Amino acid sequence: MYPEYPLVKKCLSQIEESLGWGPSEYWHNDVFSELSEKIQHKTQVLLSPTTLKRVWGKVNYKSAPSITTLNTLAQFAGFENWRDFKNKNKDTKKISVLSKVNSNLGIIMLAASVMAVVFISFYSLKGSQPDRELNTSSVYFNSRPLAKGLPNSVVFDLDIDSIQSDSIYIQQFWDPTKTITLEMGQKQATGQYYYPGYFRAKLVVDGKAIKQHDLFIKSEGWLGTVDYEPIPKYVDEKDILQGKLAFPPSLLEEIKTSDQPISSTFHLVDDFGAVSGDNFRLTTSLKNSYHEKWAVCQKTQIIILGTKSSMVISTSIPGCVSEIGAMMSDVYLSGKKHDLSRLGMDLSEFKNLTLEVQEKELTVFLENQPVFSGSYNESMGDIAGMRFLFLGTGEVAKVHLQDLVTNEVIIDEEFN
């Protein structure tokens, strides 16, 4: 039993009381899975069900919980961190004990003084001990997709034998909730990807990313998706190429009859070579083909995927511009806080739009007239793909991508 065991038990008791799930002695695996999700939602830190079962004594494990685990449990219980919990839950002595202490106060004070001198002398000679940093030199972390196209399973190969922690997981991409929990010594793990993209997978220990690498899942040509959650409906290239990018009539009817808002997307994710995301011109012609019920605002997005970051330019009818935004790598402009009125446009008929970026300076053109400009600081890296997303459904009549460094035309699609 470790020294802080009584305090840990007290923290766990407070958590049990706040949850109201009954005595933990009756908790089963599903309860700890649900608790893991609740803790992550509140603290943004993942403690696996196995870790929680160890702390609650359901699994034989003699070591003390890591400080990350203790901090997370304390935060979930309503405290700032584990130190805050300890300071606010110090044991108080009973009055009868205090009386005995007072009667022998002189002896106790003398003994305490001697011990304090010994204690201070010892630590003055020893010096402070710096926190031990995790040695990652022997840690291995890599991945490999198992198939072409979507959906796609990815195998992560690992060597984490040197890591001693009860909080190890893989963050699959930017979303911190998309994680795979690992056990100490685990050699492999698998993850599921439902969309093409250029992802940065991270190996996280005690809340800190110690290894990361890029993961490229290509669309294998143009791919259409009806963006159901959690799994989209896929539409092959041959079914969306109709002299333009467009979904077949059966899917249009399916989307129109939905009572809930649903988006659809055309994806092209591929290796285009060294085409700078900070110096390019993309010209396209777009039409939003459904603008009733929940799609009345005609919300549309042009998304450029970079190897380091992304760009998202949103449009809508003029009356809905407060609900759109513009993201340029590290810069985000919300329609609620910035005037994006010139990105308001009626796309019920085809309109020509151009995104031109030169040295991290973006200009958006509508029918060859500038309507928006902005700049950013962090490089997009190389272009790895693009998406055209419509709330409801839409059509794309052309796509022209030019590298402004070499002036080379990378994509010239008229879909004829």
HELIX and SHEET records of a PDB file:
HELIX    1   1 TYR A    5  LEU A   19  1                                  15    
HELIX    2   2 SER A   24  TYR A   26  5                                   3    
HELIX    3   3 ASN A   29  THR A   43  1                                  15    
HELIX    4   4 PRO A   49  VAL A   55  1                                   7    
HELIX    5   5 ILE A   67  PHE A   76  1                                  10    
HELIX    6   6 TRP A   82  ASN A   87  1                                   6    
HELIX    7   7 ILE A   95  SER A  103  1                                   9    
HELIX    8   8 LEU A  105  LYS A  126  1                                  22    
HELIX    9   9 GLU A  237  ILE A  240  1                                   4    
HELIX   10  10 PRO A  249  LYS A  256  1                                   8    
HELIX   11  11 LYS A  293  ALA A  295  5                                   3    
HELIX   12  12 PRO A  318  GLU A  323  5                                   6    
HELIX   13  13 SER A  341  LEU A  343  5                                   3    
SHEET    1   A 3 TYR A 140  PRO A 145  0                                        
SHEET    2   A 3 ASN A 152  ASP A 159 -1                                        
SHEET    3   A 3 GLN A 188  TYR A 193 -1                                        
SHEET    1   B 4 THR A 179  LEU A 182  0                                        
SHEET    2   B 4 ILE A 168  GLN A 171 -1                                        
SHEET    3   B 4 GLY A 197  VAL A 205 -1                                        
SHEET    4   B 4 LYS A 208  ILE A 217 -1                                        
SHEET    1   C 8 LYS A 233  VAL A 235  0                                        
SHEET    2   C 8 LEU A 223  VAL A 226 -1                                        
SHEET    3   C 8 SER A 263  VAL A 269 -1                                        
SHEET    4   C 8 ILE A 383  LEU A 391 -1                                        
SHEET    5   C 8 THR A 300  GLY A 306 -1                                        
SHEET    6   C 8 SER A 310  THR A 315 -1                                        
SHEET    7   C 8 GLY A 325  MET A 328 -1                                        
SHEET    8   C 8 VAL A 331  SER A 334 -1                                        
SHEET    1   D 6 GLN A 369  SER A 375  0                                        
SHEET    2   D 6 GLU A 361  LEU A 366 -1                                        
SHEET    3   D 6 LYS A 351  GLN A 358 -1                                        
SHEET    4   D 6 ASN A 279  ASN A 288 -1                                        
SHEET    5   D 6 GLY A 394  ASP A 403 -1                                        
SHEET    6   D 6 VAL A 409  GLU A 413 -1                                        
END                                                                             
